[in-house]
Amino acid sequence: MRSANWKTTTITRILKYIIFIIFGFILLLLLIPTGTSPIVGSNSIAELREIHLGGFPQTVLLRGNNKDNPFLLYVHGGPGGGQLPLAPQYSQDLEKYFVVVHWDQRGAGASCRNVEWETLSLERIVQDTLELAQILGDGKKIFILGHSWGSLVAAHSVQRRPELFYAYVGTGQLVHRNRQELLSYNWVTAQAKKANDSEALEELAGIHPPYTSQREFSLQRRWLEKYHGDTYAVESERKFRWAKYFGREYSLITRIQYIYCFKKSLEKLLPDRLNVDLLSSAPELRVPVFFFTGRHDYNTTFALVEEWAEVLKAPKVEIVWFENAGHSVAVEAPEEFQRRLIEKLLPIYQESKKQEP
C-alpha cells in the first residue's frame, strides 16, 4: 500500500514539474520582445517596422548591410502565408547587395490583428503592394519577387505600375488556375496509381478540377505533399523548422493566431484564387522578367510557366531552373536561390546606375 502511494506521489510531482516547465516556457515566450538578428555595420538595417498601407497597419521586415542598396521586396504566398521568421534564413547573401524586405500582407501573420476580413481581396492587396513599393523606393525603383499567390499579386502590381520596378521575379508562378489544377491533379493521381495507394485514389476520386471549395484544394494538396509534388527537397525544408516555430520575428500571440489567419485568408480570397488566367490578363510586363522555377513543382506546374514565357511580351523573359526543388525554391535551395538572384538582378541595377544623369 505504501509503495502504491509512493508511486502516485512521485507521478504527481513529475506532472507538476512538467506543468511548471511548460508554463515557464510559455511565460518566457510572452516576455521575449519581437525583433530580428542584428547586422553589423554603420549603415546596415535590421528591423521590424509597422507601416500603414491602405489605412491598415502591416508589419514589414527590412534587412541589409547597406541602407543605400536597392530594395528587393518579397511578396509571400498562401494567401496568408507570412514568412517573417523564415526570411533571415534565406537572405544572408542577398543582404550584402540589397535591402531585403519581407512583408506580412493584411490578414497574414503579424498583419492579422484587427483586420476587417470583408476588405480582403486581390485588388486590395495589389494596392497595398504598390503603396509599399512607393514608400520603399521613395522616388526610385525597387525589385519585386512574388511566390505562388504572391506571384499573382506581384505580376498585377508590375503590370499596373511598371515604372516602380527594376524587374520582376516569379517563383512558384501562378499562370492559369483551372489548367494548373488539372495538371496537378492528373500528376498526383498517376503517382498514387504507381504506388497502388488505394486510400489516395479513393479520396482523389471524390474531387475533380475545377475546384469550387477550399476543402477540395486542401485534399489534393495533402496527397501532392505526400508524393513530393509540392515540397521536393524535404530535408532542406526541415532545416527551417526551428526558425518557423521559434524565430523572434513573431510573438507568441502571432504564432497562436497564425493558422486561423491563414485559413481565413484562404477562405476570403477564394473567389480571386479561382479566377486566375495571366495568359489572357497579362500578355505584357514592361520590365525584365525571371521565372525561378522548380523542376519538380507540380503545385503551380512548370509547363504553364513555360507556355506563358513563350508568349509574354517583356524586355527580357528568362526561366531559371532549379533542378532539385519543387514549389518553394527559397527554402528548398536557399544558397542557389540567393546566388542566382544576385546574378540576374544586380547587373540590371548596375546598368541603371550608369544611365543616371
C-alpha positions in Angstrom: 0.0 0.0 0.0 2.8 2.3 1.0 4.6 1.5 -2.4 1.4 2.4 -4.4 1.1 5.8 -2.5 4.8 6.5 -3.2 4.4 5.9 -6.9 1.3 8.1 -7.0 3.1 10.9 -5.2 6.1 10.6 -7.5 4.0 10.7 -10.6 2.1 13.7 -9.3 5.4 15.6 -8.6 6.7 14.8 -12.0 3.5 16.1 -13.6 3.7 19.3 -11.5 7.3 19.8 -12.7 6.3 19.3 -16.3 3.4 21.7 -16.0 5.7 24.2 -14.3 8.3 23.9 -17.1 5.7 24.3 -19.8 4.2 27.4 -18.0 7.6 28.9 -17.6 8.4 28.4 -21.3 5.2 30.0 -22.3 5.8 32.9 -20.0 9.3 33.3 -21.4 8.0 33.4 -25.0 5.5 36.1 -23.9 8.2 38.2 -22.3 10.7 38.0 -25.2 10.1 41.0 -27.4 9.8 40.6 -31.2 12.9 41.6 -33.2 15.4 40.3 -35.7 19.1 39.4 -35.5 21.3 42.5 -35.9 23.6 43.1 -38.9 27.0 44.6 -38.2 27.8 47.8 -40.0 27.4 51.6 -39.6 24.9 51.8 -42.4 23.1 48.5 -42.0 19.5 47.9 -41.3 17.8 45.0 -39.5 14.4 45.9 -38.1 10.7 45.2 -37.9 8.6 48.1 -38.8 4.9 48.8 -38.8 3.7 50.6 -41.9 0.2 51.7 -42.7 -0.9 50.6 -46.1 -4.5 51.4 -47.3 -5.1 52.7 -43.8 -4.3 49.4 -42.1 -1.1 48.7 -40.0 1.1 46.0 -41.5 4.4 44.5 -40.4 7.5 44.7 -42.6 10.9 43.2 -42.0 13.9 45.1 -43.5 17.4 43.6 -43.6 20.5 44.7 -45.4 24.2 45.5 -45.0 23.8 48.9 -46.6 20.7 51.1 -46.5 21.7 52.7 -49.8 21.4 49.4 -51.7 18.3 48.8 -53.8 15.2 47.3 -52.2 14.1 43.7 -53.0 10.5 43.2 -51.9 9.4 39.6 -51.3 5.7 39.0 -51.7 4.7 35.9 -49.9 2.3 33.1 -50.9 -0.6 31.5 -49.3 -2.6 33.6 -49.3 -1.9 34.2 -45.6 1.5 32.5 -45.6 3.6 35.1 -43.8 7.3 34.3 -43.8 9.0 36.8 -41.4 10.7 34.2 -39.1 12.0 32.3 -42.1 13.2 35.3 -44.1 16.6 35.8 -42.5 17.5 32.1 -43.1 17.4 32.6 -46.9 18.6 36.2 -47.3 22.1 36.3 -45.7 23.8 36.6 -49.1 21.1 38.8 -50.6 21.6 41.3 -47.7 25.1 42.1 -49.0 23.6 43.6 -52.2 20.0 44.5 -51.4 17.8 45.7 -48.6 15.6 42.6 -48.5 12.0 43.4 -47.5 9.6 40.8 -46.3 6.0 41.9 -45.6 3.1 40.1 -43.9 0.2 41.1 -46.1 -3.1 42.2 -44.4 -4.7 39.1 -42.9 -1.4 37.2 -42.6 0.9 36.6 -39.7 1.9 39.8 -37.9 -0.6 41.8 -40.0 -3.7 39.9 -39.0 -4.7 41.5 -35.7 -7.9 43.6 -36.1 -8.1 43.0 -39.8 -11.5 43.6 -41.4 -12.0 40.4 -43.3 -14.6 41.8 -45.6 -12.0 44.2 -47.0 -9.7 41.4 -48.1 -9.3 41.0 -51.9 -6.7 40.6 -54.5 -7.3 44.2 -55.6 -6.8 45.5 -52.0 -3.5 43.6 -51.6 -2.3 44.8 -55.0 -3.0 48.4 -53.9 -1.1 47.7 -50.6 1.8 46.3 -52.6 2.0 49.4 -54.9 1.8 51.7 -51.9 4.6 49.8 -50.1 6.7 49.9 -53.3 6.4 53.7 -53.4 7.2 54.1 -49.7 10.3 51.9 -50.1 11.5 53.4 -53.3 10.8 57.0 -52.4 11.1 58.1 -56.0 13.4 55.2 -57.0 12.7 51.8 -58.5 12.8 48.6 -56.5 12.9 44.9 -57.3 9.9 42.7 -56.6 9.7 38.9 -56.2 6.4 37.0 -55.8 6.0 33.5 -54.6 2.9 31.4 -55.5 -0.1 33.6 -54.5 2.4 36.4 -54.2 3.4 35.9 -57.8 -0.2 36.8 -58.8 -0.1 39.9 -56.6 3.3 40.9 -57.8 2.6 40.3 -61.5 -0.6 42.5 -61.3 1.4 45.2 -59.4 4.1 45.3 -62.1 1.5 45.3 -64.9 -0.2 48.3 -63.3 2.8 50.4 -62.4 5.9 49.2 -64.2 7.7 52.5 -63.6 8.1 51.5 -59.9 10.2 48.3 -60.6 13.6 47.4 -62.0 12.5 43.8 -62.7 10.1 41.1 -61.7 10.9 37.6 -60.3 8.1 35.0 -60.1 8.7 31.7 -58.3 6.1 29.0 -57.9 4.4 31.2 -60.6 0.6 31.1 -60.9 -0.5 31.2 -64.6 -3.9 29.7 -65.1 -5.8 28.3 -62.2 -8.1 25.7 -63.8 -5.4 24.3 -66.1 -2.8 24.3 -63.4 -5.1 22.3 -61.1 -5.9 19.7 -63.8 -2.2 19.1 -64.5 -1.5 18.9 -60.8 -4.5 16.5 -60.1 -3.5 14.2 -63.0 0.1 14.1 -61.8 -0.7 13.2 -58.2 -3.3 10.6 -59.3 -0.7 9.0 -61.6 1.7 8.8 -58.6 -0.9 7.2 -56.4 -1.7 4.6 -59.1 2.0 3.7 -59.4 2.1 3.3 -55.6 -1.1 1.3 -55.5 -2.3 3.8 -52.9 -6.0 2.9 -52.6 -6.7 5.5 -49.9 -5.3 8.3 -52.0 -7.1 7.2 -55.1 -10.4 6.9 -53.3 -10.1 10.4 -51.9 -8.9 11.9 -55.1 -11.8 10.3 -57.0 -14.2 12.3 -54.9 -12.9 15.6 -56.3 -12.0 16.9 -59.7 -10.8 20.3 -61.0 -12.0 22.9 -61.5 -12.4 23.2 -57.7 -15.0 25.4 -56.0 -14.1 25.0 -52.3 -11.0 25.2 -50.1 -11.8 21.6 -48.9 -11.0 20.3 -52.5 -7.8 22.3 -52.6 -6.7 21.0 -49.2 -7.4 17.4 -50.0 -5.5 17.4 -53.3 -2.5 19.3 -51.7 -2.3 16.7 -48.9 -1.6 13.9 -51.4 0.5 16.2 -53.5 2.7 16.8 -50.5 3.0 13.1 -49.8 4.3 12.4 -53.3 6.7 15.5 -53.1 5.0 17.4 -55.9 4.9 20.5 -53.6 8.0 20.3 -51.4 10.6 18.2 -53.3 13.7 18.9 -51.2 12.2 17.8 -47.9 15.4 17.7 -45.9 16.3 21.2 -46.9 12.9 22.5 -45.9 13.1 20.8 -42.5 16.2 22.9 -41.6 13.9 25.9 -41.5 11.5 24.5 -38.9 13.3 25.9 -35.8 13.1 29.4 -37.2 9.5 28.8 -38.2 8.4 27.9 -34.7 10.9 30.0 -32.6 12.2 32.9 -34.7 12.0 36.2 -32.9 10.2 37.9 -35.7 6.8 36.6 -34.4 5.4 37.0 -30.9 3.7 34.1 -29.2 0.3 35.7 -29.9 1.1 35.9 -33.6 2.0 32.2 -33.6 -1.1 31.2 -31.8 -3.4 33.0 -34.3 -1.3 32.2 -37.4 -3.2 29.1 -38.6 -6.6 30.8 -38.0 -5.5 33.8 -40.1 -4.0 31.6 -42.8 -7.2 29.6 -43.1 -9.3 32.7 -43.0 -7.2 34.3 -45.8 -7.6 31.2 -48.0 -11.4 31.3 -47.4 -11.9 35.1 -48.0 -9.6 35.2 -51.1 -11.0 32.0 -52.7 -13.0 33.9 -55.4 -9.8 35.7 -56.5 -7.8 32.5 -56.4 -10.3 30.7 -58.6 -10.2 33.4 -61.3 -6.5 33.3 -62.5 -5.6 33.5 -66.2 -2.4 35.5 -66.7 -2.1 34.2 -70.2 -5.1 36.4 -71.1 -5.0 39.1 -68.4 -1.2 39.8 -68.5 0.1 39.4 -72.1 2.8 42.1 -71.4 5.0 43.2 -68.5 7.2 46.2 -69.3 10.1 45.1 -67.1 12.6 42.3 -67.3 11.0 39.0 -66.1 12.6 36.0 -64.4 10.8 32.8 -63.5 12.6 31.0 -60.8 11.1 27.5 -61.4 11.5 24.2 -59.5 11.8 21.3 -61.9 9.6 19.3 -59.6 6.9 21.8 -59.0 3.5 20.1 -59.6 1.6 22.7 -57.4 2.0 25.6 -59.9 3.0 23.3 -62.7 6.1 24.4 -64.6 4.6 23.5 -68.0 2.3 26.6 -67.8 5.3 28.8 -66.8 7.0 27.6 -70.0 3.9 28.4 -72.0 3.5 31.9 -70.6 7.2 32.6 -71.0 6.9 31.8 -74.7 4.2 34.4 -75.4 4.9 37.0 -72.7 6.0 40.4 -74.1 8.7 41.9 -71.9 12.2 43.5 -72.3 13.6 40.1 -71.2 11.9 36.8 -70.2 14.0 34.0 -68.8 13.2 30.8 -67.0 15.8 30.0 -64.3 15.5 26.3 -63.5 16.2 24.7 -60.1 16.7 21.0 -60.8 16.4 19.8 -57.2 13.5 21.9 -56.0 9.7 22.0 -56.1 7.3 24.8 -55.4 9.3 26.7 -52.8 12.8 27.3 -54.2 13.8 29.8 -51.5 13.6 27.1 -48.7 14.4 24.1 -50.9 17.6 25.5 -52.5 18.4 28.6 -50.4 22.1 29.1 -51.4 21.3 28.6 -55.1 18.2 30.8 -54.9 20.3 33.7 -53.5 23.2 33.3 -55.8 21.1 33.3 -58.9 19.0 36.3 -57.7 22.3 38.2 -57.3 23.5 37.1 -60.8 20.3 38.1 -62.5 19.3 41.3 -60.7 22.5 43.0 -59.7 23.6 43.7 -63.3 20.2 45.4 -64.0 20.7 47.7 -61.1 24.3 48.5 -62.0 23.3 49.3 -65.6 20.6 51.6 -64.4 23.1 53.5 -62.2 25.3 54.1 -65.3 22.4 55.6 -67.1 21.6 58.1 -64.3 22.4 61.7 -65.1 
